Amino acid sequence: MAAALRAALCSGLLLCVSGMIPKPRNARITSVNLHSTLQWDAPRFPEGNITYTVRSKSINIPGDSYDTLGTRLSLPECDVSSLSVYGHYILQLRAEAGRQRSPWLTLRFKPMDDTTVGPPEVAQVDTKHNSEILSQLEPWTVYCVRVQAVIPEWNKTGELSRELCEQTTHNGVTPVWVTVTVLVGSMLVVATAVTVCFFSSFYLYRLTKHVFCPSYVFPEHLKEFLTKPPSALQPFPPLPNEELLVCDKLIVISEQPQSLEEGSGDEASRTPEHPEDSAQGASDSGVGAASGKT
């Protein structure tokens, strides 16, 4: 122990005698939420004002040169938050006094691994009522609240209440993506429903028509026969034997004009009324003819 102390004193005396500046002491990096600061203690050097220089280089890039982060720093600290949070660096620090320089003090720094996640910021609300609406809160976030009573006139402060934690819901404003999703979904549902109803109705229509009004194809030769006038009716052409096996009885009734029906009725009425007179006339004429001959 004594030997180590003597060696330290001797080295300090040698530095003072030779005029060299010792390295800064107790170098450390304080990083909270990626806000990083390099801090150190000033070396023991009684002569003149001391300034500091800080530089860095990346370990991930081979052959990278040092970049100066700060020079002629009068305070024993330097902000190194400008370094990439995903990098890995070597930091160097030295003290300077005039033309004198101390040896470089080296340390490693990896922002993403070395930083500390700090507590969230607390918003303090003062109110004279027994209730308060907290605005500007993030949706779907858990907030913890504690209440304290204060009497300014008596300069009295009460104790904090127990912690109450609640999760917020939505902020009353519907996000755009929710609106678009609902609109597109509704359009798809309506289009699908209309399409299903259309095809279902068409299928039911065809099924009903097939059941109650079955389709029947009238033979072409019957169509041709029925399209001719009654005076031009011709007997059906002979059919092949195989078609005679599949046939139905068909009765065709032609519609006659009313004048023809009345004429035929008068002739029919006149003809059977005096059958004896016509027979007698015929017999009388035959007798006359016979008497003439004699």
C-alpha positions as YAML, in Angstrom:
chain: A
units: angstrom
residues:
- id: 1
  name: MET
  ca: [0.00, 0.00, 0.00]
- id: 2
  name: ALA
  ca: [2.72, 2.40, 0.97]
- id: 3
  name: ALA
  ca: [4.73, 1.40, -2.10]
- id: 4
  name: ALA
  ca: [1.80, 2.13, -4.39]
- id: 5
  name: LEU
  ca: [1.25, 5.51, -2.75]
- id: 6
  name: ARG
  ca: [4.91, 6.39, -3.15]
- id: 7
  name: ALA
  ca: [4.81, 5.35, -6.80]
- id: 8
  name: ALA
  ca: [1.79, 7.54, -7.43]
- id: 9
  name: LEU
  ca: [3.40, 10.49, -5.72]
- id: 10
  name: CYS
  ca: [6.58, 9.96, -7.66]
- id: 11
  name: SER
  ca: [4.73, 9.78, -10.96]
- id: 12
  name: GLY
  ca: [2.83, 12.98, -10.06]
- id: 13
  name: LEU
  ca: [6.09, 14.71, -9.18]
- id: 14
  name: LEU
  ca: [7.64, 13.52, -12.43]
- id: 15
  name: LEU
  ca: [4.69, 14.85, -14.41]
- id: 16
  name: CYS
  ca: [4.85, 18.18, -12.64]
- id: 17
  name: VAL
  ca: [8.61, 18.39, -13.11]
- id: 18
  name: SER
  ca: [8.44, 17.44, -16.79]
- id: 19
  name: GLY
  ca: [5.51, 19.81, -17.42]
- id: 20
  name: MET
  ca: [3.09, 17.13, -18.72]
- id: 21
  name: ILE
  ca: [-0.65, 17.27, -18.03]
- id: 22
  name: PRO
  ca: [-2.10, 14.13, -16.43]
- id: 23
  name: LYS
  ca: [-5.16, 12.41, -17.93]
- id: 24
  name: PRO
  ca: [-8.63, 13.42, -16.83]
- id: 25
  name: ARG
  ca: [-9.93, 11.22, -14.06]
- id: 26
  name: ASN
  ca: [-13.07, 9.16, -13.52]
- id: 27
  name: ALA
  ca: [-14.39, 9.39, -17.09]
- id: 28
  name: ARG
  ca: [-17.98, 8.10, -17.41]
- id: 29
  name: ILE
  ca: [-20.98, 8.29, -19.74]
- id: 30
  name: THR
  ca: [-24.41, 9.14, -18.43]
- id: 31
  name: SER
  ca: [-27.15, 8.12, -20.90]
- id: 32
  name: VAL
  ca: [-30.88, 8.38, -20.17]
- id: 33
  name: ASN
  ca: [-33.39, 7.80, -22.96]
- id: 34
  name: LEU
  ca: [-30.51, 8.04, -25.48]
- id: 35
  name: HIS
  ca: [-29.52, 11.51, -24.26]
- id: 36
  name: SER
  ca: [-25.84, 10.82, -23.59]
- id: 37
  name: THR
  ca: [-23.21, 12.96, -21.88]
- id: 38
  name: LEU
  ca: [-19.53, 12.18, -21.35]
- id: 39
  name: GLN
  ca: [-18.37, 13.46, -17.95]
- id: 40
  name: TRP
  ca: [-15.02, 13.36, -16.14]
- id: 41
  name: ASP
  ca: [-13.07, 14.88, -13.27]
- id: 42
  name: ALA
  ca: [-10.40, 17.49, -13.93]
- id: 43
  name: PRO
  ca: [-6.79, 16.34, -13.49]
- id: 44
  name: ARG
  ca: [-4.63, 17.72, -10.73]
- id: 45
  name: PHE
  ca: [-2.69, 20.41, -12.57]
- id: 46
  name: PRO
  ca: [-2.07, 23.67, -10.73]
- id: 47
  name: GLU
  ca: [-0.76, 25.71, -13.66]
- id: 48
  name: GLY
  ca: [-3.04, 27.62, -16.05]
- id: 49
  name: ASN
  ca: [-6.53, 26.93, -17.35]
- id: 50
  name: ILE
  ca: [-7.28, 23.47, -18.70]
- id: 51
  name: THR
  ca: [-9.45, 22.76, -21.74]
- id: 52
  name: TYR
  ca: [-10.49, 19.42, -23.14]
- id: 53
  name: THR
  ca: [-10.87, 17.70, -26.51]
- id: 54
  name: VAL
  ca: [-13.20, 14.76, -27.20]
- id: 55
  name: ARG
  ca: [-13.18, 12.63, -30.35]
- id: 56
  name: SER
  ca: [-14.75, 9.36, -31.52]
- id: 57
  name: LYS
  ca: [-14.60, 6.72, -34.23]
- id: 58
  name: SER
  ca: [-16.79, 3.77, -35.14]
- id: 59
  name: ILE
  ca: [-15.73, 0.21, -34.41]
- id: 60
  name: ASN
  ca: [-18.17, -1.17, -36.97]
- id: 61
  name: ILE
  ca: [-16.40, 0.61, -39.86]
- id: 62
  name: PRO
  ca: [-12.87, -0.73, -40.38]
- id: 63
  name: GLY
  ca: [-10.31, 1.99, -41.00]
- id: 64
  name: ASP
  ca: [-12.58, 4.76, -39.75]
- id: 65
  name: SER
  ca: [-10.82, 7.91, -38.61]
- id: 66
  name: TYR
  ca: [-11.57, 9.94, -35.51]
- id: 67
  name: ASP
  ca: [-14.18, 12.69, -35.63]
- id: 68
  name: THR
  ca: [-13.94, 15.59, -33.18]
- id: 69
  name: LEU
  ca: [-17.00, 15.90, -30.95]
- id: 70
  name: GLY
  ca: [-15.79, 18.87, -28.95]
- id: 71
  name: THR
  ca: [-12.68, 21.01, -28.61]
- id: 72
  name: ARG
  ca: [-11.52, 23.69, -26.18]
- id: 73
  name: LEU
  ca: [-14.16, 22.55, -23.69]
- id: 74
  name: SER
  ca: [-13.89, 24.45, -20.44]
- id: 75
  name: LEU
  ca: [-16.35, 22.27, -18.51]
- id: 76
  name: PRO
  ca: [-15.64, 18.61, -17.70]
- id: 77
  name: GLU
  ca: [-18.49, 17.28, -19.86]
- id: 78
  name: CYS
  ca: [-19.40, 16.78, -23.51]
- id: 79
  name: ASP
  ca: [-22.72, 15.91, -25.18]
- id: 80
  name: VAL
  ca: [-22.33, 12.79, -27.34]
- id: 81
  name: SER
  ca: [-26.02, 12.31, -28.21]
- id: 82
  name: SER
  ca: [-25.27, 12.99, -31.89]
- id: 83
  name: LEU
  ca: [-23.77, 9.52, -32.28]
- id: 84
  name: SER
  ca: [-25.97, 6.92, -33.95]
- id: 85
  name: VAL
  ca: [-27.93, 4.91, -31.41]
- id: 86
  name: TYR
  ca: [-27.15, 1.68, -33.28]
- id: 87
  name: GLY
  ca: [-23.40, 2.23, -33.49]
- id: 88
  name: HIS
  ca: [-20.43, 1.08, -31.42]
- id: 89
  name: TYR
  ca: [-17.75, 3.70, -30.75]
- id: 90
  name: ILE
  ca: [-14.38, 4.39, -29.21]
- id: 91
  name: LEU
  ca: [-14.28, 7.71, -27.36]
- id: 92
  name: GLN
  ca: [-11.04, 9.52, -26.52]
- id: 93
  name: LEU
  ca: [-10.54, 12.40, -24.11]
- id: 94
  name: ARG
  ca: [-7.51, 14.53, -23.28]
- id: 95
  name: ALA
  ca: [-6.70, 17.68, -21.33]
- id: 96
  name: GLU
  ca: [-4.88, 20.67, -22.80]
- id: 97
  name: ALA
  ca: [-3.16, 23.69, -21.30]
- id: 98
  name: GLY
  ca: [-1.50, 25.95, -23.84]
- id: 99
  name: ARG
  ca: [0.83, 23.77, -25.87]
- id: 100
  name: GLN
  ca: [0.80, 20.98, -23.34]
- id: 101
  name: ARG
  ca: [-1.30, 17.88, -23.96]
- id: 102
  name: SER
  ca: [-2.20, 14.96, -21.76]
- id: 103
  name: PRO
  ca: [-2.27, 11.36, -23.03]
- id: 104
  name: TRP
  ca: [-5.57, 10.19, -24.56]
- id: 105
  name: LEU
  ca: [-8.05, 8.53, -22.24]
- id: 106
  name: THR
  ca: [-9.99, 5.83, -24.16]
- id: 107
  name: LEU
  ca: [-13.36, 4.22, -23.41]
- id: 108
  name: ARG
  ca: [-16.01, 2.33, -25.40]
- id: 109
  name: PHE
  ca: [-19.61, 3.41, -25.88]
- id: 110
  name: LYS
  ca: [-22.61, 1.59, -27.38]
- id: 111
  name: PRO
  ca: [-25.66, 3.91, -27.07]
- id: 112
  name: MET
  ca: [-28.41, 1.31, -27.45]
- id: 113
  name: ASP
  ca: [-26.89, -0.98, -24.81]
- id: 114
  name: ASP
  ca: [-25.52, 1.64, -22.43]
- id: 115
  name: THR
  ca: [-28.53, 3.93, -22.22]
- id: 116
  name: THR
  ca: [-31.07, 3.82, -19.39]
- id: 117
  name: VAL
  ca: [-34.82, 4.08, -19.87]
- id: 118
  name: GLY
  ca: [-35.96, 6.89, -17.61]
- id: 119
  name: PRO
  ca: [-39.33, 7.45, -15.99]
- id: 120
  name: PRO
  ca: [-42.12, 9.16, -17.96]
- id: 121
  name: GLU
  ca: [-42.75, 12.84, -17.53]
- id: 122
  name: VAL
  ca: [-45.42, 13.66, -14.93]
- id: 123
  name: ALA
  ca: [-47.93, 16.41, -15.64]
- id: 124
  name: GLN
  ca: [-48.91, 18.25, -12.44]
- id: 125
  name: VAL
  ca: [-52.43, 19.69, -12.33]
- id: 126
  name: ASP
  ca: [-53.54, 22.22, -9.72]
- id: 127
  name: THR
  ca: [-57.25, 22.52, -9.04]
- id: 128
  name: LYS
  ca: [-59.55, 23.99, -6.42]
- id: 129
  name: HIS
  ca: [-62.25, 21.39, -7.00]
- id: 130
  name: ASN
  ca: [-62.61, 17.79, -5.88]
- id: 131
  name: SER
  ca: [-62.54, 16.55, -9.49]
- id: 132
  name: GLU
  ca: [-60.50, 17.33, -12.59]
- id: 133
  name: ILE
  ca: [-60.58, 16.27, -16.24]
- id: 134
  name: LEU
  ca: [-57.15, 15.31, -17.55]
- id: 135
  name: SER
  ca: [-56.82, 16.17, -21.22]
- id: 136
  name: GLN
  ca: [-54.17, 15.50, -23.85]
- id: 137
  name: LEU
  ca: [-53.68, 11.89, -22.76]
- id: 138
  name: GLU
  ca: [-52.55, 9.21, -25.17]
- id: 139
  name: PRO
  ca: [-55.25, 6.66, -26.07]
- id: 140
  name: TRP
  ca: [-54.90, 3.06, -24.85]
- id: 141
  name: THR
  ca: [-52.21, 4.05, -22.33]
- id: 142
  name: VAL
  ca: [-52.01, 3.29, -18.61]
- id: 143
  name: TYR
  ca: [-51.72, 6.37, -16.38]
- id: 144
  name: CYS
  ca: [-51.20, 6.41, -12.63]
- id: 145
  name: VAL
  ca: [-52.49, 9.29, -10.52]
- id: 146
  name: ARG
  ca: [-51.80, 10.47, -6.97]
- id: 147
  name: VAL
  ca: [-53.54, 13.36, -5.24]
- id: 148
  name: GLN
  ca: [-52.19, 15.73, -2.60]
- id: 149
  name: ALA
  ca: [-53.98, 18.47, -0.66]
- id: 150
  name: VAL
  ca: [-52.24, 21.86, -0.22]
- id: 151
  name: ILE
  ca: [-53.20, 24.82, 2.04]
- id: 152
  name: PRO
  ca: [-51.19, 27.83, 0.78]
- id: 153
  name: GLU
  ca: [-52.36, 30.15, 3.57]
- id: 154
  name: TRP
  ca: [-50.88, 27.92, 6.22]
- id: 155
  name: ASN
  ca: [-48.06, 26.63, 4.06]
- id: 156
  name: LYS
  ca: [-49.28, 23.13, 4.73]
- id: 157
  name: THR
  ca: [-48.90, 20.17, 2.39]
- id: 158
  name: GLY
  ca: [-50.81, 16.96, 2.88]
- id: 159
  name: GLU
  ca: [-49.71, 13.43, 2.21]
- id: 160
  name: LEU
  ca: [-50.01, 11.87, -1.22]
- id: 161
  name: SER
  ca: [-52.87, 9.47, -1.77]
- id: 162
  name: ARG
  ca: [-52.35, 5.91, -2.84]
- id: 163
  name: GLU
  ca: [-51.54, 5.38, -6.50]
- id: 164
  name: LEU
  ca: [-54.50, 4.83, -8.82]
- id: 165
  name: CYS
  ca: [-53.76, 3.43, -12.28]
- id: 166
  name: GLU
  ca: [-56.25, 3.39, -15.14]
- id: 167
  name: GLN
  ca: [-56.02, 2.72, -18.87]
- id: 168
  name: THR
  ca: [-57.39, 5.29, -21.29]
- id: 169
  name: THR
  ca: [-59.61, 4.21, -24.19]
- id: 170
  name: HIS
  ca: [-60.04, 6.23, -27.36]
- id: 171
  name: ASN
  ca: [-59.85, 9.99, -27.56]
- id: 172
  name: GLY
  ca: [-63.23, 10.40, -29.24]
- id: 173
  name: VAL
  ca: [-61.74, 10.79, -32.72]
- id: 174
  name: THR
  ca: [-62.18, 7.82, -35.05]
- id: 175
  name: PRO
  ca: [-58.96, 7.02, -36.94]
- id: 176
  name: VAL
  ca: [-59.05, 7.32, -40.72]
- id: 177
  name: TRP
  ca: [-58.10, 3.68, -41.26]
- id: 178
  name: VAL
  ca: [-61.10, 2.55, -39.19]
- id: 179
  name: THR
  ca: [-63.44, 4.68, -41.31]
- id: 180
  name: VAL
  ca: [-61.98, 3.37, -44.56]
- id: 181
  name: THR
  ca: [-62.12, -0.23, -43.35]
- id: 182
  name: VAL
  ca: [-65.76, 0.06, -42.30]
- id: 183
  name: LEU
  ca: [-66.72, 1.74, -45.59]
- id: 184
  name: VAL
  ca: [-64.99, -0.84, -47.77]
- id: 185
  name: GLY
  ca: [-66.37, -3.70, -45.69]
- id: 186
  name: SER
  ca: [-69.90, -2.34, -45.95]
- id: 187
  name: MET
  ca: [-69.62, -1.98, -49.72]
- id: 188
  name: LEU
  ca: [-68.39, -5.55, -50.06]
- id: 189
  name: VAL
  ca: [-71.21, -6.88, -47.88]
- id: 190
  name: VAL
  ca: [-73.85, -4.98, -49.88]
- id: 191
  name: ALA
  ca: [-72.40, -6.10, -53.21]
- id: 192
  name: THR
  ca: [-72.29, -9.72, -52.06]
- id: 193
  name: ALA
  ca: [-75.86, -9.57, -50.74]
- id: 194
  name: VAL
  ca: [-77.20, -8.06, -53.99]
- id: 195
  name: THR
  ca: [-75.41, -10.67, -56.09]
- id: 196
  name: VAL
  ca: [-76.69, -13.55, -53.96]
- id: 197
  name: CYS
  ca: [-80.28, -12.20, -54.05]
- id: 198
  name: PHE
  ca: [-80.15, -11.76, -57.83]
- id: 199
  name: PHE
  ca: [-78.94, -15.28, -58.56]
- id: 200
  name: SER
  ca: [-81.29, -16.78, -55.96]
- id: 201
  name: SER
  ca: [-84.30, -15.00, -57.50]
- id: 202
  name: PHE
  ca: [-83.26, -16.08, -60.99]
- id: 203
  name: TYR
  ca: [-82.87, -19.68, -59.87]
- id: 204
  name: LEU
  ca: [-86.29, -19.67, -58.14]
- id: 205
  name: TYR
  ca: [-87.89, -18.14, -61.25]
- id: 206
  name: ARG
  ca: [-86.47, -20.84, -63.51]
- id: 207
  name: LEU
  ca: [-87.41, -23.59, -61.05]
- id: 208
  name: THR
  ca: [-90.99, -22.30, -60.77]
- id: 209
  name: LYS
  ca: [-91.30, -21.99, -64.53]
- id: 210
  name: HIS
  ca: [-89.95, -25.48, -65.02]
- id: 211
  name: VAL
  ca: [-92.42, -26.96, -62.51]
- id: 212
  name: PHE
  ca: [-95.60, -25.09, -63.44]
- id: 213
  name: CYS
  ca: [-94.93, -24.16, -67.06]
- id: 214
  name: PRO
  ca: [-92.70, -26.84, -68.54]
- id: 215
  name: SER
  ca: [-91.21, -26.04, -71.89]
- id: 216
  name: TYR
  ca: [-92.69, -27.94, -74.90]
- id: 217
  name: VAL
  ca: [-91.41, -27.82, -78.45]
- id: 218
  name: PHE
  ca: [-94.25, -28.05, -80.99]
- id: 219
  name: PRO
  ca: [-93.31, -30.26, -83.98]
- id: 220
  name: GLU
  ca: [-92.36, -28.38, -87.09]
- id: 221
  name: HIS
  ca: [-94.67, -30.36, -89.42]
- id: 222
  name: LEU
  ca: [-97.66, -29.53, -87.21]
- id: 223
  name: LYS
  ca: [-96.71, -25.86, -87.24]
- id: 224
  name: GLU
  ca: [-96.57, -25.96, -91.03]
- id: 225
  name: PHE
  ca: [-99.91, -27.80, -91.25]
- id: 226
  name: LEU
  ca: [-101.71, -25.40, -88.94]
- id: 227
  name: THR
  ca: [-100.41, -22.29, -90.67]
- id: 228
  name: LYS
  ca: [-102.11, -23.27, -93.98]
- id: 229
  name: PRO
  ca: [-105.68, -22.05, -94.68]
- id: 230
  name: PRO
  ca: [-108.51, -24.59, -94.28]
- id: 231
  name: SER
  ca: [-109.06, -24.88, -98.06]
- id: 232
  name: ALA
  ca: [-105.47, -25.92, -98.59]
- id: 233
  name: LEU
  ca: [-105.32, -28.61, -95.93]
- id: 234
  name: GLN
  ca: [-103.40, -31.63, -97.08]
- id: 235
  name: PRO
  ca: [-103.12, -34.98, -95.42]
- id: 236
  name: PHE
  ca: [-100.04, -35.56, -93.30]
- id: 237
  name: PRO
  ca: [-97.12, -37.07, -95.13]
- id: 238
  name: PRO
  ca: [-96.32, -40.59, -94.21]
- id: 239
  name: LEU
  ca: [-93.90, -40.89, -91.33]
- id: 240
  name: PRO
  ca: [-91.15, -43.40, -90.93]
- id: 241
  name: ASN
  ca: [-92.01, -46.54, -89.01]
- id: 242
  name: GLU
  ca: [-89.90, -45.58, -86.04]
- id: 243
  name: GLU
  ca: [-91.75, -42.27, -85.70]
- id: 244
  name: LEU
  ca: [-95.15, -44.00, -85.87]
- id: 245
  name: LEU
  ca: [-94.32, -45.69, -82.64]
- id: 246
  name: VAL
  ca: [-94.21, -42.37, -80.81]
- id: 247
  name: CYS
  ca: [-97.32, -40.37, -81.66]
- id: 248
  name: ASP
  ca: [-100.38, -38.85, -80.08]
- id: 249
  name: LYS
  ca: [-103.91, -38.42, -81.36]
- id: 250
  name: LEU
  ca: [-104.52, -34.93, -82.71]
- id: 251
  name: ILE
  ca: [-107.94, -33.50, -83.57]
- id: 252
  name: VAL
  ca: [-107.97, -30.35, -85.68]
- id: 253
  name: ILE
  ca: [-111.19, -28.29, -85.73]
- id: 254
  name: SER
  ca: [-111.24, -25.56, -88.34]
- id: 255
  name: GLU
  ca: [-113.25, -22.43, -87.71]
- id: 256
  name: GLN
  ca: [-115.85, -21.82, -90.48]
- id: 257
  name: PRO
  ca: [-117.35, -18.42, -91.37]
- id: 258
  name: GLN
  ca: [-120.85, -17.68, -90.04]
- id: 259
  name: SER
  ca: [-122.37, -17.10, -93.55]
- id: 260
  name: LEU
  ca: [-121.31, -20.57, -94.64]
- id: 261
  name: GLU
  ca: [-122.82, -22.05, -91.51]
- id: 262
  name: GLU
  ca: [-126.15, -20.24, -92.14]
- id: 263
  name: GLY
  ca: [-126.25, -21.30, -95.82]
- id: 264
  name: SER
  ca: [-125.61, -24.89, -95.01]
- id: 265
  name: GLY
  ca: [-128.30, -24.68, -92.33]
- id: 266
  name: ASP
  ca: [-130.92, -23.36, -94.82]
- id: 267
  name: GLU
  ca: [-130.14, -26.08, -97.33]
- id: 268
  name: ALA
  ca: [-130.34, -28.68, -94.64]
- id: 269
  name: SER
  ca: [-133.69, -27.25, -93.45]
- id: 270
  name: ARG
  ca: [-135.16, -27.14, -96.95]
- id: 271
  name: THR
  ca: [-134.06, -30.53, -98.03]
- id: 272
  name: PRO
  ca: [-135.72, -32.76, -95.41]
- id: 273
  name: GLU
  ca: [-138.98, -30.72, -95.12]
- id: 274
  name: HIS
  ca: [-140.79, -32.13, -98.30]
- id: 275
  name: PRO
  ca: [-139.26, -35.42, -99.13]
- id: 276
  name: GLU
  ca: [-142.61, -36.84, -100.18]
- id: 277
  name: ASP
  ca: [-143.29, -33.96, -102.65]
- id: 278
  name: SER
  ca: [-140.05, -34.47, -104.41]
- id: 279
  name: ALA
  ca: [-140.66, -38.18, -104.57]
- id: 280
  name: GLN
  ca: [-144.24, -37.61, -105.83]
- id: 281
  name: GLY
  ca: [-143.07, -35.18, -108.53]
- id: 282
  name: ALA
  ca: [-140.63, -37.68, -109.70]
- id: 283
  name: SER
  ca: [-143.31, -40.35, -109.88]
- id: 284
  name: ASP
  ca: [-145.76, -38.05, -111.73]
- id: 285
  name: SER
  ca: [-143.16, -37.18, -114.30]
- id: 286
  name: GLY
  ca: [-142.47, -40.82, -114.81]
- id: 287
  name: VAL
  ca: [-146.15, -41.57, -115.32]
- id: 288
  name: GLY
  ca: [-146.56, -38.73, -117.83]
- id: 289
  name: ALA
  ca: [-143.65, -39.97, -119.77]
- id: 290
  name: ALA
  ca: [-145.04, -43.42, -119.87]
- id: 291
  name: SER
  ca: [-148.50, -42.26, -121.04]
- id: 292
  name: GLY
  ca: [-147.01, -40.25, -123.82]
- id: 293
  name: LYS
  ca: [-145.29, -43.28, -125.19]
- id: 294
  name: THR
  ca: [-148.44, -45.18, -125.41]
...
